[in-house]
Amino acid sequence: LTLLHALTGGEADVTTLTEVCGAARPAVSQHLARLRLAGLVDTRKEGRRVIYSLRDGHLRRLVDEALNVADHRIGDRPPHD
């Protein structure tokens, strides 16, 4: 979810995503590969770098909503519609 949230801000490469997530580069690369295989992220080459982006706007809204739900649960806020 952290990687997907980072990509809601726009495209990023593995180095940037590693810094944002604070995880080891191999772990980030493996998660990105799984997200790509699941059809959640797109990739494009820029020289030797691979640039990742969210596949569509629906996913961006889904990630935002998931984080809002988590925020309500952690903050003991009442649910709302």
DSSP file (Angstrom, degrees, kcal/mol; ACC not computed):
  #  RESIDUE AA STRUCTURE BP1 BP2  ACC     N-H-->O    O-->H-N    N-H-->O    O-->H-N    TCO  KAPPA ALPHA  PHI   PSI    X-CA   Y-CA   Z-CA
    1    1 A L     >        0   0    0      0, 0.0     4,-2.7     0, 0.0     5,-0.2   0.000 360.0 360.0 360.0 -34.6    0.0    0.0    0.0
    2    2 A T  H  >  +     0   0    0      2,-0.2     4,-2.4     1,-0.2     5,-0.1   0.913 360.0  47.6 -62.9 -42.2    2.9    2.3    0.7
    3    3 A L  H  > S+     0   0    0      2,-0.2     4,-1.8     1,-0.2    -1,-0.2   0.929 112.9  48.0 -64.8 -44.7    4.3    1.9   -2.8
    4    4 A L  H  > S+     0   0    0      1,-0.2     4,-0.7     2,-0.2    -2,-0.2   0.907 111.5  50.7 -62.7 -40.8    0.9    2.5   -4.4
    5    5 A H  H >< S+     0   0    0     -4,-2.7     3,-1.1     1,-0.2     4,-0.4   0.913 107.5  53.2 -63.0 -41.9    0.4    5.6   -2.2
    6    6 A A  H >< S+     0   0    0     -4,-2.4     3,-1.0     1,-0.3    -1,-0.2   0.871 107.0  53.1 -60.1 -35.9    3.8    6.9   -3.3
    7    7 A L  H >< S+     0   0    0     -4,-1.8     3,-1.4     1,-0.2    47,-0.5   0.597  88.2  77.9 -78.8 -10.0    2.7    6.5   -6.9
    8    8 A T  T << S+     0   0    0     -3,-1.1    -1,-0.2    -4,-0.7    -2,-0.2   0.755  90.6  58.4 -66.7 -20.5   -0.5    8.5   -6.4
    9    9 A G  T <  S-     0   0    0     -3,-1.0    -1,-0.3    -4,-0.4     2,-0.3   0.516 124.2 -87.3 -83.9  -5.3    1.8   11.5   -6.5
   10   10 A G    <   -     0   0    0     -3,-1.4    -1,-0.3    -4,-0.1    42,-0.1  -0.778  69.6 -18.2 129.3-174.2    3.1   10.6  -10.0
   11   11 A E        +     0   0    0     -2,-0.3     2,-0.3    -3,-0.1    42,-0.2  -0.222  58.4 171.6 -65.8 153.0    5.7    8.5  -11.7
   12   12 A A  E     -A   52   0A   0     40,-1.9    40,-3.2     4,-0.0     2,-0.2  -0.984  25.2-129.1-158.6 154.1    8.8    7.3   -9.8
   13   13 A D  E  >  -A   51   0A   0     -2,-0.3     4,-2.4    38,-0.2     5,-0.2  -0.478  40.5 -95.7 -97.4 176.1   11.8    5.0  -10.3
   14   14 A V  H  > S+     0   0    0     36,-0.5     4,-2.6     1,-0.2     5,-0.2   0.879 122.2  54.9 -61.4 -39.9   12.9    2.3   -7.9
   15   15 A T  H  > S+     0   0    0      2,-0.2     4,-1.9     1,-0.2    -1,-0.2   0.938 110.9  44.5 -60.4 -47.3   15.5    4.5   -6.2
   16   16 A T  H  > S+     0   0    0      1,-0.2     4,-2.3     2,-0.2    -1,-0.2   0.921 114.4  48.8 -62.7 -45.0   12.9    7.2   -5.4
   17   17 A L  H  X S+     0   0    0     -4,-2.4     4,-2.5     1,-0.2     6,-0.3   0.850 108.4  54.6 -66.0 -34.1   10.4    4.6   -4.2
   18   18 A T  H  X>S+     0   0    0     -4,-2.6     4,-2.1    -5,-0.2     5,-0.7   0.914 110.1  46.6 -63.6 -42.9   13.1    2.9   -2.0
   19   19 A E  H  <5S+     0   0    0     -4,-1.9    -2,-0.2    -5,-0.2    -1,-0.2   0.906 113.9  47.9 -65.7 -42.0   13.8    6.3   -0.3
   20   20 A V  H  <5S+     0   0    0     -4,-2.3    -2,-0.2     1,-0.2    -1,-0.2   0.909 118.9  38.8 -65.2 -42.9   10.1    7.0    0.2
   21   21 A C  H  <5S-     0   0    0     -4,-2.5    -1,-0.2    -5,-0.2    -2,-0.2   0.752  94.5-138.6 -82.3 -25.1    9.3    3.5    1.6
   22   22 A G  T  <5 +     0   0    0     -4,-2.1     2,-0.2     1,-0.3    -3,-0.2   0.728  60.3 127.9  71.5  20.7   12.4    3.1    3.7
   23   23 A A      < -     0   0    0     -5,-0.7    -1,-0.3    -6,-0.3    -2,-0.1  -0.614  69.6 -83.6-104.4 166.6   12.7   -0.5    2.6
   24   24 A A     >  -     0   0    0     -2,-0.2     4,-2.3     1,-0.1     3,-0.3  -0.412  38.5-120.1 -68.3 144.2   15.6   -2.4    1.0
   25   25 A R  H  > S+     0   0    0      1,-0.2     4,-2.8     2,-0.2     5,-0.2   0.887 111.3  53.2 -55.4 -45.0   15.9   -2.0   -2.8
   26   26 A P  H  > S+     0   0    0      0, 0.0     4,-2.2     0, 0.0    -1,-0.2   0.900 109.9  49.0 -60.0 -38.0   15.5   -5.7   -3.5
   27   27 A A  H  > S+     0   0    0     -3,-0.3     4,-2.4     2,-0.2    -2,-0.2   0.920 112.1  47.9 -66.1 -43.3   12.3   -5.8   -1.5
   28   28 A V  H  X S+     0   0    0     -4,-2.3     4,-2.6     1,-0.2     5,-0.2   0.921 111.6  50.7 -63.1 -43.8   10.9   -2.8   -3.3
   29   29 A S  H  X S+     0   0    0     -4,-2.8     4,-2.1     1,-0.2    -1,-0.2   0.902 110.7  49.0 -61.1 -41.5   11.8   -4.2   -6.7
   30   30 A Q  H  X S+     0   0    0     -4,-2.2     4,-2.0    -5,-0.2    -1,-0.2   0.913 112.1  47.9 -65.4 -42.7   10.1   -7.5   -5.9
   31   31 A H  H  X S+     0   0    0     -4,-2.4     4,-2.5     1,-0.2    -2,-0.2   0.905 111.0  51.1 -65.3 -40.6    6.9   -5.8   -4.7
   32   32 A L  H  X S+     0   0    0     -4,-2.6     4,-2.4     1,-0.2    -1,-0.2   0.891 108.0  52.9 -63.8 -38.6    6.9   -3.6   -7.8
   33   33 A A  H  X S+     0   0    0     -4,-2.1     4,-2.5     2,-0.2    -1,-0.2   0.910 110.6  47.4 -62.2 -41.7    7.3   -6.7  -10.0
   34   34 A R  H  X S+     0   0    0     -4,-2.0     4,-1.9     2,-0.2    -2,-0.2   0.903 111.3  50.4 -66.2 -40.7    4.3   -8.2   -8.3
   35   35 A L  H  <>S+     0   0    0     -4,-2.5     5,-2.6     2,-0.2     6,-0.9   0.883 111.4  49.2 -64.1 -37.4    2.2   -5.0   -8.7
   36   36 A R  H ><5S+     0   0    0     -4,-2.4     3,-1.4     4,-0.2    -2,-0.2   0.932 110.7  49.0 -66.8 -45.7    3.1   -5.0  -12.3
   37   37 A L  H 3<5S+     0   0    0     -4,-2.5    -2,-0.2     1,-0.3    -1,-0.2   0.823 108.5  54.8 -63.3 -30.8    2.1   -8.6  -12.8
   38   38 A A  T 3<5S-     0   0    0     -4,-1.9    -1,-0.3    -5,-0.2    -2,-0.2   0.538 116.6-117.0 -78.7  -6.7   -1.2   -7.9  -11.0
   39   39 A G  T < 5S+     0   0    0     -3,-1.4    -3,-0.2    -4,-0.3    -2,-0.1   0.698  83.6 116.4  80.7  19.2   -1.8   -5.1  -13.5
   40   40 A L  S   <S+     0   0    0     -5,-2.6    15,-2.4    -6,-0.2     2,-0.3   0.756  72.5  36.1 -92.1 -26.3   -1.8   -2.4  -10.9
   41   41 A V  E     -B   54   0A   0     -6,-0.9     2,-0.3    13,-0.3    13,-0.2  -0.928  67.1-146.0-127.3 153.0    1.2   -0.4  -12.2
   42   42 A D  E     -B   53   0A   0     11,-2.9    11,-1.9    -2,-0.3     2,-0.3  -0.763  14.8-153.7-107.5 158.9    2.6    0.4  -15.6
   43   43 A T  E     +B   52   0A   0     -2,-0.3     2,-0.3     9,-0.2     9,-0.2  -0.943  12.7 178.9-131.1 155.1    6.3    0.7  -16.5
   44   44 A R  E     -B   51   0A   0      7,-1.6     7,-3.2    -2,-0.3     2,-0.3  -0.978  28.7-116.0-148.8 152.3    8.3    2.6  -19.1
   45   45 A K  E     -B   50   0A   0     -2,-0.3     2,-0.3     5,-0.2     5,-0.2  -0.701  22.6-178.5 -91.0 139.6   12.0    2.8  -19.8
   46   46 A E  E >  S-B   49   0A   0      3,-2.8     3,-1.8    -2,-0.3     2,-0.5  -0.816  70.6 -57.8-133.7  92.4   13.9    6.1  -19.5
   47   47 A G  T 3  S-     0   0    0     -2,-0.3    -1,-0.0     1,-0.3     0, 0.0  -0.607 119.4 -21.4  68.0-123.4   17.4    5.3  -20.4
   48   48 A R  T 3  S+     0   0    0     -2,-0.5    -1,-0.3    -3,-0.1     2,-0.2   0.519 122.7  92.4 -93.2  -7.5   18.5    2.5  -18.0
   49   49 A R  E <   - B   0  46A   0     -3,-1.8    -3,-2.8   -36,-0.0     2,-0.5  -0.587  67.5-140.4 -89.8 149.6   15.9    3.4  -15.5
   50   50 A V  E     - B   0  45A   0     -2,-0.2   -36,-0.5    -5,-0.2     2,-0.5  -0.945  16.9-153.1-105.9 126.4   12.4    1.9  -15.2
   51   51 A I  E     -AB  13  44A   0     -7,-3.2    -7,-1.6    -2,-0.5     2,-0.3  -0.865   8.2-155.0-103.7 130.9    9.7    4.4  -14.3
   52   52 A Y  E     +AB  12  43A   0    -40,-3.2   -40,-1.9    -2,-0.5     2,-0.3  -0.788  16.8 168.3-106.7 147.2    6.6    3.1  -12.5
   53   53 A S  E     - B   0  42A   0    -11,-1.9   -11,-2.9    -2,-0.3     2,-0.1  -0.981  41.8 -91.6-149.7 157.9    3.1    4.7  -12.5
   54   54 A L  E     - B   0  41A   0    -47,-0.5   -13,-0.3    -2,-0.3     3,-0.1  -0.456  34.8-128.8 -68.3 144.7   -0.3    3.7  -11.4
   55   55 A R  S    S-     0   0    0    -15,-2.4     2,-0.3     1,-0.1   -14,-0.1   0.899  77.4 -10.3 -65.6 -41.9   -2.3    2.0  -14.1
   56   56 A D    >>  -     0   0    0    -16,-0.3     4,-1.1     1,-0.1     3,-0.5  -0.966  66.1-101.5-154.7 170.4   -5.4    4.3  -13.8
   57   57 A G  H 3> S+     0   0    0     -2,-0.3     4,-2.1     1,-0.2     5,-0.2   0.759 112.0  66.6 -67.1 -27.1   -7.2    6.9  -11.7
   58   58 A H  H 3> S+     0   0    0      1,-0.2     4,-2.1     2,-0.2    -1,-0.2   0.904 100.5  50.1 -61.5 -39.9   -9.6    4.4  -10.2
   59   59 A L  H <> S+     0   0    0     -3,-0.5     4,-2.6     2,-0.2    -1,-0.2   0.885 106.5  55.7 -65.6 -38.5   -6.7    2.8   -8.4
   60   60 A R  H  X S+     0   0    0     -4,-1.1     4,-2.2     1,-0.2    -1,-0.2   0.925 109.9  45.5 -59.2 -45.2   -5.6    6.2   -7.1
   61   61 A R  H  X S+     0   0    0     -4,-2.1     4,-2.4     2,-0.2    -1,-0.2   0.876 111.3  53.2 -66.5 -37.3   -9.0    6.7   -5.6
   62   62 A L  H  X S+     0   0    0     -4,-2.1     4,-2.5     2,-0.2    -2,-0.2   0.914 109.6  47.9 -63.9 -43.6   -9.0    3.2   -4.1
   63   63 A V  H  X S+     0   0    0     -4,-2.6     4,-2.2     2,-0.2    -2,-0.2   0.930 112.0  49.8 -62.7 -46.0   -5.7    3.7   -2.4
   64   64 A D  H  X S+     0   0    0     -4,-2.2     4,-2.0    -5,-0.2    -2,-0.2   0.914 112.1  47.8 -59.3 -43.2   -6.8    7.1   -1.0
   65   65 A E  H  X S+     0   0    0     -4,-2.4     4,-2.4     2,-0.2    -1,-0.2   0.899 109.4  52.9 -66.7 -40.3  -10.0    5.5    0.3
   66   66 A A  H  X S+     0   0    0     -4,-2.5     4,-2.2     1,-0.2    -1,-0.2   0.899 110.4  48.0 -61.3 -40.6   -8.1    2.6    1.9
   67   67 A L  H  X S+     0   0    0     -4,-2.2     4,-2.4     2,-0.2    -1,-0.2   0.862 109.6  53.0 -69.3 -34.8   -5.9    5.0    3.7
   68   68 A N  H  X S+     0   0    0     -4,-2.0     4,-2.2     2,-0.2    -2,-0.2   0.910 109.4  49.0 -64.5 -41.8   -8.9    7.0    4.9
   69   69 A V  H  X S+     0   0    0     -4,-2.4     4,-2.3     2,-0.2    -2,-0.2   0.934 112.1  48.3 -62.4 -46.0  -10.5    3.9    6.3
   70   70 A A  H  X S+     0   0    0     -4,-2.2     4,-2.8     1,-0.2     5,-0.3   0.899 109.8  52.9 -61.4 -40.6   -7.2    3.0    8.1
   71   71 A D  H  X S+     0   0    0     -4,-2.4     4,-2.4     1,-0.2     6,-0.2   0.896 109.5  48.7 -62.4 -40.6   -6.9    6.5    9.4
   72   72 A H  H  <>S+     0   0    0     -4,-2.2     5,-2.3     2,-0.2     4,-0.3   0.903 113.0  47.8 -65.4 -40.8  -10.5    6.3   10.9
   73   73 A R  H ><5S+     0   0    0     -4,-2.3     3,-0.9     3,-0.2    -2,-0.2   0.933 116.0  42.5 -66.5 -46.0   -9.7    2.9   12.5
   74   74 A I  H 3<5S+     0   0    0     -4,-2.8    -2,-0.2     1,-0.2    -1,-0.2   0.888 116.7  47.9 -68.4 -39.0   -6.5    4.0   14.0
   75   75 A G  T 3<5S-     0   0    0     -4,-2.4    -1,-0.2    -5,-0.3    -2,-0.2   0.367 107.0-124.0 -84.8   5.8   -7.9    7.3   15.1
   76   76 A D  T < 5 +     0   0    0     -3,-0.9    -3,-0.2    -4,-0.3    -4,-0.1   0.847  55.0 159.1  53.3  36.7  -11.0    5.8   16.6
   77   77 A R      < -     0   0    0     -5,-2.3    -1,-0.2    -6,-0.2    -2,-0.1  -0.654  46.3-105.2 -86.8 146.5  -13.1    8.0   14.5
   78   78 A P        -     0   0    0      0, 0.0    -1,-0.1     0, 0.0    -5,-0.0  -0.421  39.2-106.7 -69.2 145.7  -16.7    7.0   13.8
   79   79 A P        -     0   0    0      0, 0.0     2,-0.3     0, 0.0   -10,-0.0  -0.334  41.7-178.1 -67.6 154.8  -17.5    5.6   10.4
   80   80 A H              0   0    0      1,-0.0     0, 0.0    -2,-0.0     0, 0.0  -0.955 360.0 360.0-147.4 165.8  -19.4    7.7    7.9
   81   81 A D              0   0    0     -2,-0.3    -1,-0.0     0, 0.0     0, 0.0   0.399 360.0 360.0-101.1 360.0  -20.8    7.5    4.4
